Amino acid sequence: MIRILSRQPIVSLKNVDCLRRMRCHSTVALESYVNDDNMQYEEPADEEAKRELYRLRRLRNVGILAHVDAGKTTVTERMLALAGVVRQAGSVDDGNTTTDFLPAERERGITIQSAAISFPWGWHNHSHFHYPTISKIEMNSSSDVDIHLIDTPGHVDFSVEVNRSVAVLDGAILVVDAVAGVQAQTETVWRAMTRTTMLADKNEEDHAHEPLPCVAFVNKMDQEGHHFANALESLRNKLPGANPISLQLPLFRCELSATGNDSNDNLIAAGLCKSEEMPRGKFVGIVDLVHMRAVVYPEPPGTTVEANVPTVIPLVDCETHHPLDPTCSMTQAAMKGRRDLIAALANVDDFMEECYLMEEQPSNAELNAALRRATLARTILPVLAGAALKGRGIEPLLDCVADLLPSPLDRLPPSLTQSGNEDQKQDDSISKSVKPVLGHALHSELLALAFKVVHQKNRGRVVYCRVYSGRIKDKDQLLITSPGGESPSRIERVGGMLELAAGGRLNQVSEICQSGEVCALVGLRTVMTGDTIRLNKKRNNAKREPPVYLAGVAAPKPVLTVRLEAETSSEQKRLSDALEIMAMEDPSLIVEESESTTLVSGLGELHIEVTLDRLNRDYGISRVRTGPPAVAYREILMEPIVTSYNYDQTIGTNRMQAYIELKLEPTRCANDDDSNSSSRILSEPRIIIAKLVREFLNLDIEMPEDQLIQESDLANALVAGCSGSLKRGPNGSYALANLSCEITCVKVDDIASLQPGALRATAAHAIQDAMKQQQDAIALSEPTMSIEITVHNDFVGTVLNDLVTNRRGTVGNVILDEENKTSHQKALVQGEVPLVEILGYANGLRSITGGEGVFTAEYKGHAPCDNEI
């Protein structure tokens, strides 16, 4: 459903021929889609179903994720230029990129909102595939793959964009800086790609999504200080579960020959060993270890696609696989690299293990098929090299997306929960059923996830959704269900469908969005991020089945709050309306309004700064007074508390009496096993009504608390009393977190006259009294950031002293650049520091480092702190 501005690629025939020569195409049997161990279904008999299967095989929903300033948007621009979407690749520095179209993005040179765009790419490997059941269709169809690409932010303040993008992707491209290697936000997006739930609390899940197969792209190989082997090592050591395997060797030209660029005598391939020194020269291309060829780009690089066509140099005979020039150092390095690649694959693939043990040389097709199997199984992380700014290495990356990353058919259906049966989820074993189930790309019923909602002045609410199964048409009547049964299901009608084009432009279309695709809908007035969309099938008086819903998209909890005040009452009304719209668009932006003030909470300084900038640009609200930022302190229970309370009050003629016993206990967190850090991820308090209490109050024994409070006023009163008191702790009136409150006993003198208000008051007083009496068992905690500071070696001591002495930080690691003998030696300082101590740290760091220091910070968790602080 995502379209492009032009379907005609802007490349010359020479370029097309050259790109085709680059691809020595492999075969993947039809059985890898139809009879795969993880996904089995019946082969369709009619031609229409075969065409649908053909369409899905050529669909790639891919996201680009990385640390900030690793080059994601530049990679995207080069892909769009090669595919013909744009005539010339834009530049982040010039502020003319396609996906970064917001004024704030172009001014700051960073991605703030995720942006989606689609384009075709020639899947020339497909020409050698054997699909006997649909060969006639394929002979008359294009062999392109349709790549739906989402460019995501790399800054931690906008991590909610990463979360909701991952929820709808099938594969990912992880961009890594060749100089810095894996950085703080690289680890964050890796966790988002590989986890199935984001929060430690089992009652709160995000998309419950199958982990994403991924391809890594080591970018900026043309910059000083690059080291491909070091980047590989950082992937292996810093990303849990990653098994990086390089499919390429970086290629350097040490010096230009007298005859120009045509001579290949001075081409040197870099090794993959960390101890080997990188060749000194210009990065000009790569050595493809799968197809045994060198891809050499012109020097200097051209400004257009036609001027940057690479030269492809075969290194071995296509039939015999014997080296064409055994004495060539580049060929020798390629032969060694291919042997190492086969040995690495032998550890994760049975066929390659057999080839390795039998000392047989697999064909290019067999090697590519093994790489695909291992990538889809997430047992390897294929790694490629390139320099996106100069347009080098992007074509092989796009080939890798087509060859190795999954189609919707290769993915398990998303997890579903039926309203009223929250413990019954759609099990992964459904993937082994003969017929596809709801959510599978071949299922006929509609299932879609609204992963993003934006507001446009002329159209109102625009809902971006991923269609997992079925199809959506204009004017369809939809059933909208929120995750967790938080609100009743609603029925809405599609008012129109939009196609996405370059620069964020949305054009009205009247088409069908099919399974596996992403679309934008208008006319849905109540849909929020994370809602589940299905067709409304109820007819007349037919009884509707209990709705099912996807787990939704979780938003990180805010860590920074500012107070906003408008100058006039009319401006305050406009401010409230604008903030309501922005909070609807951004689930991580929390707005709390009272009669006297408006509090806006976000994920960091930049998040708040961008919010204020949007108020001015988009809504014309410029005269707003802003208070100083305040961090989000919380209170943590350090040891169990057991308490009881008897409440007995007479109000008028009504006696309100109840006796209650409670047990408060700390709960485990997602990072409790990290003994090197005192920070803990927060989870909301969990209220548990014990079995004895349920029996005494005649409540359902098995029903979950979330559903129980909706059906019983007594249960609702108990939970409301407890949760209300837990919002104000004894140390600083901050909300408590990371605890469970179990109501173990309830007694009343007269059960017949028991009122919900008595239970609410008893539970509230019991917790307040216990916290006052055992205040020492509750500690104040503050948000703590994991920080990485890049600074010249000469300023390391100054930075460490400032971090530890002045900012209450702790140092975890200091990596000095001792190998670089130039004057550009950089050191990396890693540690933890309270958020309140680094507000405005950018200016202070530049001051003490002569303007050369930069830092990135990521929320680590909440750590105990002194109450006086």
N, C-alpha and C positions, 0 to 999 in steps of 0.2 A: 504494500500500500504506500510505502514511502517512495516518492518519485524523485526524479532529478530534472534539472532545467532542460537538458538536452540529451537525447539518446545517441547522438552521433559522436563517437570519439574523435577528438581533434588530434589525430596523429597521422603521420605520413605512411604510405605503404612500406617504405623502407623501415620505419620504426616497427610496424606490425610484423613484418617478416623477421626482423631482428629479435623481437620479443618471442616470436614463435620458435625461433631457433634455440632460444634459451631453455625451452622446456622439453626435456627428454621424458616422455610421458609414461606413466605407470598404469597398472591395472589394479582395480579393486573389485572383487567379484560382487555380483548382485547379492550373494548370500550374506555379505557383511552388513547389508541393510535389512534383508528380509529374515534371515535365519541366524542373526547374531545372538550370542548367548544371553545378552541383556535386553534384547528387544525382538520379539517374535510376533508375527501377525500373518494373516492370510494374504497371498498375492491376489490383487484384484483381477476380475475377469473382464469387465467392460472397459472400453477405451477411455471413457471419461475418468474412471478411477486410476487408470494407468497414467493419464496425463497429470493427474493430481500427484501421484507418486513421483513422477518425473520432476514436477515443479518443486516439490519439497526437497528432493535430493540436491537441488541447485540453490538452496537458500542458506545463507550464513548470517546469523544475528551475532554481531561481534562488537565488543567494546574495547576502547583503548584506555588503559589505566596506567598510572605512573605517579611518581613523586613530582611535586611542582617543579617546573622548568626542566623536565627531562626531555621534552620535545614531542609531546603527544600531538599537539595541534599542528606542528610542522609536519609530522608524519602523515596526519590526516590530509593536509593540503596537498602534499605530493601524491597521495593516492588519488585524490579527486582530479588532479591535473593529468595523471596517467590514464584515468578512466574516461576523460573527456568531459567531466562535469564543469570544470573551469578551464579557461584557455591558458592561464598562467597561475602558478601557485602563489598564494598570498604569503605575507610575512607577518609574524607576530610583532616584530619591531616596528613595522610600518602601519600596523593596525588595520590591515585589509584582508584578514583571513575570513574564510567562509563560515566556519562554525562558531567563531568568537565574534558575534555580531552586535552584542550589547555595547553601548558606549563605555560602561565601566570596565568591560573586558578589554576593549581596545586601548583604553587609557593605561590600564595597569599591566597589560601584557600577560594576563592569566585567564584561565577558564573559570567562570563562576557558575554557569548553568550547563548541564549536559545538553548536547546538541546531536540530533539524529539526522542522517542523510543516507541515501541509497544510491548505488551505482553498480553497473555490470562490470565484470572482469572476465576475460577470456580463459575458460577452463579447458585449455588445450589438451591436458592429460586425459580428458574425457573421450577424446577421439579413439583411444585405444581400449576403452572399457568395453566389456561384453555384457549387454543386458538383453538376453534373448527374448524376453516377453514384451519389450517395448521398443525394439530396434526400429520399427517403422516410424514411430513417433519421433525418436531421436534423430533419425536421418533428416526429418523435415523441420527440426527445431534448432534454435541457437544453442551453442555449447558454452554459453556464458554462465557464470554463477552470479546471482544477485546478492550483493553484500549490503546488508543493512548495518551501518556503522554508527556507533554512539561514542562521541568524544566526551570524556568525563573530566571534572576538575581534579587537580592534583593537590589543592590546598586543603588542609585538615578542616578548616572552617566550613567547607562545603561538602563534607563527607556524606551527607544525606543524599546527594546526587549520585554518589558511587553506589550506595546501598540500593537505591531504587533502580538504578541501571542494571546492576548485577542480577536483580530479581527477574529480569526479562531477557537476559542474554543467554546464548547457547555456548559461546566461546569468548576468549579474551586474548588481547595482545598486551603484554606487559612490557612497557618501554623502560629501559634502564640506562642510566648515564654511564658512559664508558670511563669517565674520570672518577666519579664518586661511587659507582657501583650501587648496591642496594642502600636506600636511604630510609628515613623514618616512615614517610608516607607510602613507600614501596611495600613495607611490611604490613601497613594497615590495609591497603587494597588487596594484598595477597590473602590476608585473613578474610576479607569480604568475599573473595573468589572461592575460597576453599572450605568455608564453614557452611553448615546447614541452618544454624540458628545463630543470632547475633548476641542475645542477652543470656545471662546466666540463669535468670528466673525462667523456669519451664513454662510458666503461664504466659510469658511474653516472647513471641517468636517474630522473626522477620519473615522473609519469603519462603522459608523451609525449602530451599532450592537445592537441587543437586549441584555439587561443586563443579566449577567451570574448567573444562580443558583449556589449556593456555599455551601460547607461543611467546617466547621472550625475544625482544629486539634490543640489542645493545647499540644505542644511538651515540652520536657525537664522537665517532671514531676518528674524526678529522681534527679534534681539539687537542691542544697540548696537555700532556699528562694522562692520555688514554692508556688503558691496559685491558685488553680483551680477556686475558686469562684471569686477572684479578676480579673482573666483573663476574666471570663464571664462578669463581670461588666464593664471592659474596652471595650469589644466588644459592649456592649449595649450603653455605653456613648459616645464612640469616633467614631463609624462607623455609619453615618447617614442612617436611614432606616433599620438597622440590628435589628433583633428580635431573639437573641441567645436563643436556647433551648437545654439543655444538654440531650443527649441520654444515657449518662453513668455517673457513679460515680467512681472516682479514688479509687483504693484499695491499702491499705498499710499493711505491716506485721510489727507489732511493735517490735517483737523480735522472734528469732528462738526458736522453742520448742526443748526439749531435744531429741525428736525422729527425728528431721530434718525438712524438708519442707512439709511433708505429713500432718501435723496437720493444721487445718483451724481455730482453736480456737482463734488465735491471729490476724486474718484478720479483719481490720477495714475499712469501707467505709467512705470516706469523704463526708461531707454535701455540699450543694450548696449555703448556706447562707454566705455572706461576713463576718459576725461577728463571724462565727464559726472558731475556730482555727484548722488548718490542723493537722491531726494525725502525730505524730512523729514516723517515721519508714521508711522502704524502700518501694518505689513504686513497686508493684509486679503485678499489673493487673488492670482490670476494672470490674465494675458491669454493665451488659447490661440491661437497663431498658425496652427495647422493648421485648426481649426474656426472661427476668428474669433469668439470669444466671450470675455466676461469672467466669471470665476468668483469671486464675492465671498462671503466667509465672515462670519458675524455677529460683532459686536463688542459686548461682550466674548465670548470663545469659550465655547461650552457644554461641560459636563462629560460629556455623553452624545452618542452618534451622532445621535439625533433632535434634540438641541438645537444641533447644529453643522452643520445642513444648509445648503449654500451657495445663493446666488441666482445664476442663470445669466442673463447679459445678452447677447443676440445683437448683434453689431456690424455685420453685413452681411446682406443679403437672401440667403436660402438658395439661390435659383434664379439670380439675376442676379449675385450677389457684389458688388453695389453697396453702399456704406456707407449705413447707415440714418440716420446723422447726420454728414455730412462735416465739420462744424465742431467736433465733439467731439475734444479733444486725445488722449483715450484711443484713439479710433478711428484717428486719424492716426498715432499711434505704432504701433498694430497693423498698419496697412497698410504702413508702412515696414519693420516687423519681418518681415512675411510676404515682402515683396520681397527682403529680405536672406536669408531662409531659402531661397527658391527659387534665388537666385544661388549660395548656398553648395552646394546640392544639385546644381546644374548642373555643378559641377566633378567630381562623382563618379558621376552617373547620366545615362545617355544620353537617356532620355525627358525628364527635367527640363531637360537641356541644350537639347533641341529646343524645349521650351516657352519657355525663357528667350530663345533666339535669335529665335523667331517672335513674341515678346511676347504669348504666349497665357497665359491664367490657368488653371492646372490645377484640377480639382475637388478637393474635400477627400479623396475616395477615392483619386485619383491621387497626391496629395501624400503621403498616409499609406502607400500602397504603395511609393512611392519611398523613403520613410524606412525602411521595413522592409527593402527590398533593400540599402540602404546600411549599415544597422545589422548585418545578417547578414554582409555582406562586410567588416565592421569598417573601413569607410572613413570613418565618422563616429562621433562620440560624442554622442548626443542628450542635452541638458541640460535639466533641469526645476528649478523653484524651489519652496520650501515652508518650513513651520515645523512640524515633527512634534509638538513639545510642545503646540501649540495645535490640532493636527489639521488643518492647512491644507496643501493641495497633495497629499494622499495619494491621493485618488480618481483624479486624472489620472495619478499615478505607476503605480497599479495598471492603469489602462487602457493605459498605455505598455508595461507588462510583457506584457499580453495581445496588443497589436497589433504590437510591434516585436521582442521577444525570441524566440529560436528554440524550437521544439518538438524532441523527439528526432529527428524526421524531417529536420530542417534541419542536423543535425550529421554529420560524418564518423565512421565507426567508429573506435574507438581502435586504436592501433598494437599489433600482436601479434608475439611472437617465439616461434619453435619451439625447444624444448629440444634442445640439441645443434647448433643452427644459429643461433647468436646474431647472425650477420651478416645473416641473412635476415629481414627485417621485412616486415610487411604494408604494401605501398606505398599511397600516397594515391591512385594511379590506380584503385584498386578502386572508388572512389566513382563512376567513370564506367561501371562494368559494368552490364549490363542487369538482372541479378538481385542482390538484396542479399547481402552477404557476412557472415561471422561478426562479430558486434558491431554490425551495423546493426539498427535497431529492428524491422525487418520479418523478420529472419532467425529461423528456427524453433528453432535450437539455443541452448542456454543459454550465456551468457557474462556473468559478473558480477565486480565488484571489491569486495573487503572493504576499505572505506576507514576503518573505525573499529571498535575492539574495546573494550568496557567490561566490568567485572566487577560483578555484582550478587550480594548475599549469598544470596538465595533461588533464583536461577536460574543462577548461575555465569557463564560467558562468554556475552556477548551480542554478536553480530556484525552491524554495519550494513553493508549492501552495496547497490551500485547495479547493477541489472540492465540491461545494454546490449541483450541480445537473448534470445529465448526466455522461459521462465518457471520459477519455483521453486514447488514445492508442498510441503506438510508431508509428512514421511517420505521425501522424495526422497533418493537416494544420490548424493553429490556427490564430484567429483574436485577436490582442493585442490592447487594448484601455487604454489610461492613464486617470486617474481621472481628471475631470474638463475640458476635451477636450484640455489639454495643448499642445498636439502634435497630428498629424494625426494618425489614426489607421494604424497598420502595420500587415503584414501577415508573419508568420514564421512557420517552420516545426519542429516538435519534433525530435531531433536527438537521443534520447535515454531516458530511464527511469531507475531510480536508486532506490534501496531499502536501507533503513537506518538500520544500525546495531550498536551494542554497540561500544563505543569509537569513534564515528563520522565517522566510515568507511562506504563508499558508494560503493555498488556493482552493476554492470550492470545487469539488468533483462529485460525481454521482456514480460511485463504483462500489465494489464489494471488497471488504477486507477479509482475506482467507486465513486459514490456520497457519501459524508460524510467522505471520506478518505483524507489523506495528502500524497503527493508524491513529488519527486524531479525529475526535468526535465533538460536535457542538450540539447545544440544546439540552444537555444533561445538567440540570440545575443543582442537584444535591450530591453528585458524585465527589468523593474525596480520594486522596491518595491511599492506595491499598484496598479499595473496594473491589469486590468480585462482581463480574458482569455475566449474566446469562440471559437467554431468551425467556420472556414470560409466556409460558405454555398453558396457563390456566384458561379453560374455556367454560363459559356459563357458570354453573354451580359446582363444577368439579373440584374435588378437594386437592389443594396444592400440597405437594410433598415438602417436608422440612427443608429449608434452603441449605445449600452447602457453600462454603466460602474458603478462599485461599488465606494463608496466614498473613498476608499483607506485607507492608514495608515498614520496618522500624526506623525511628529517627533517634540519633544520639541525644542524650540529655544536655541541656544548655549549661554552660559553666560561667557565663558572664551576663550581668544585668545592668541596664541603664534606665534612668528615669527620664521621660519625655513630658514636656508641658507646652501646650499651644498658648499663644498670646491672647486669643479671643475664644469665646464659646463656639462661634461658627467654625473657626479653624480647628477647634478640638473635635467637632463632629466630623470634619473632613479627615482629620488625623485618625480617628477611630475607624472610619470606613476604609481608609487606605490600609491600615494595619490589619484589619480583618481579612482583606483580600490577600495581602502578603503572607499572612499566617496560613491561609488556605493553600497557597502555592508552595510554601516551604514548611514542612512539618517540624523542622528543627527550630523554627522561630516561634517562641512562646510569648503571647501578649496577655498581660493581666491589667485590667482596668478597674479603677475605683472612682468614687466621686471626686477625689482630690488629686489623683496622679495616675499615670500610665507607665507600667513597667514592661520593658522589652528585653527578653533574654535570648541569647544566641550562643554560638559555639566558639566565639573568640572576638578579638578586636576587629579583624577584617570583616567578619560577618556583620557585626553591628555597623561598621562604617559603610558597607555596601547597602545595608538597609536604609540608613539615613540618606545616602546618595540617591537611592531610588525614590524616596519620599519627595525629594526635590525635583528630580528629572521627570519622573513618570506621573506624579500627582500634583506637582506645583506647590508643595508644602515646604516652604523654606524657613519660615520664622518659627522654629521650634527650639525651645530651650532644652538642653541636654545636660543631665547630671553626671557626676563622675561615675565611671564603671565600678560595679561591685561584683565580686566573685560569688559563686553559688556555694556557700558553706552548707554542710549537712552534719548531722549528729549520728554517731555510730554506737551501737550497743556492743560493749566489750566482753560482758559476761552475762550468764542467764539471770533473770529476775523472776521470782515466783511471788505473786501477791494475791490478796483477796480484799473485797470491799463490800460493805453492806450499806445500801442506800435506802433511806426511809424519810420521805418528805410528804407533807400534806399541802396540797395546793387547792385552796377553796374547800370543797367537800370531797375531793379526790385524793386518795392515798396512793402514792407512788413508791413501791417498795420492791427491792430485789437484792439478792446476794450473788456475787460473782467471784470466780477464781480464774486467774490468768497466769500464763507462763510465757515470758518473753525470752527468745533465744536468738543469738546471732546466726546468720545464714552464711553458707559458703558462697564465694564469688568466683567469677570466671578465671581470675588470675591469682587465686589463693595459693597455688603451687609455686608461684614465683617467690622464692625465698630471698632474692636479692632486692626486692622492692617492698616498701611498706604501703604502697598505693593499692587500693582495691576498687574494682568496678562496682558502681552502685546498682542496686535493684530496689524496687519499691517494696514496702512492708507487705507481708502476706498474712491475711487474717484466716484462721482455721477454726471452725466450729466442731468441737469434739463429738464423738458418737453419743456419749452420755447426755450432752446438752441437747442434741437433736432428738433423742428419745424423750427427754423431759418436756421439750417444747412441741413434741409431736411433729417433727420435721422429717423430711426424706433423708434416710441415712446415707444413701449412695450419691445423691445429687451434688455436683460441684458447687462451691460457694458462689461463683459468679452467676449461676442460674438460680441458686437458692434465694439470693437476695432479691431477685426479680419476682419471685412467686410468693415469698413470705414476708410480711411486714415485721415480724419478730426477728427474723434473721437479718433483714435489712437494718433494723435498729441496732442490733449488736455490732455489725460490721461498721456502720456509720459512726457509732460512738467510739470504737477503737481507732479507726482510721482518722477521725477528726482530731483526737488527742495526740496522735503520732505526728501530726503536722507541725507541732511546736515542742521542741525539746527543752530541757531545763537549763542548758548552758548559754544559748544565744537565740532562743526562739526559732531555731531552724528545724526543718523537717527531719525526721529520722529515716534511716535507710538500712538495708541489709539486715533485716530481722524478721522473724516470724512471731506472730501473736496468736497463741492457741487459747481459746476459751474452753477451759476444762470442766467447769461446773457452774450451773445456774440454779438458784433456789428462790422460790417466792412463797409467801405465806398463803396467798390465795391465787391459784393458777387461773381461776375462772375470770378474775378481774384484772389480770395482767395487761398492762398497756405497753405498746412499743416505746413510748417516751421514757418509761421507767428503766427499760433495758438499755436504752441509749445513754441516759444519764449515769447509770451504774457503771457501764463499761468505760465511759469517758472519765469519771472520777477515779476509777480504779487505776487507770494508767497514769493520770496526772499525779495521784498520790504516790504511786510507786516510783516515778521518776524523781519526785522531790526528795523522797527518803533515801534513794540509792543513786544520787546524782553522780557519784564517783564511778559508777559502772557505765556511764555514758560519756563518750569523748567527742569533742568537736573535730571535724575533719574539713580539709580544704582541697580544692582541685589542684592536682599536681600534673605537671607537663613533662613529657620526655623530650629533651632538647638536644639538638645537634648544632654545633657551632663550627663553622669553617673559617679559619683565620690563618694568617701567615705564621710560620714557625716562631718568629721573633716575638709575637704577642701572646703566646700560649700561657706564659706565667701570669701576665696581667689579667687575662680572661679568667683563669682558674681562681685567682685571688678574688676577683670581683664576684664570681659565681658563688663561691663558698662563703666568703666573709660578709658580703653585702646583701646577698639574695637568698641565703639559707638553702643553697643548692647542694647537691651531692654529685660527685664526679664518678662516672662508671668506667670510662675508657678514654684514652688519649692516643690517637694514631698520628704519628709524625711521618711526614713525607721525607724520608732519608735517602731514597733512591734518586729522587730528582735533584740533580746537581746545579740546576739553574736558580735564578733569583726568585722564581715563582713557587717556592716550596710552601705547601699548604698543610695545615694540621687539622684534624677532626677531633673535636671535643664532644663527648657524649655524656649525658647525665640526666638528673631529674631536678626540677626546681618548682616551687609553688607558683601557680598562675599569677597571684597578686604581685609577685616580685618581678615579673617580666612584662607588666603592662608598660608599654612605651619603651621596651628594651632595645628596639632597633636603633633609636637615636643614641642611646647610651653605649651600645656596642660599637657603633661607628666612631664615637668620640674617643674611646680608649684604644681603638685599633687603627687609627689614621684613616678611617673610611673603608677599610678592606674587609672587615668582619661581617658575615651574614649568618643567620640562624634560621632554623625551622623548629617548630614545637608542635607536639601532638599530645592530646589528652591521654594521660596514663591511668588516672583514677583519682580517688580521694584518699588522702593520708591524714592521720591524726596530727593535730597541731595544738599549740598552747592557746588557752582561752583568751589570754591577754592580747594575742596577735589578732 
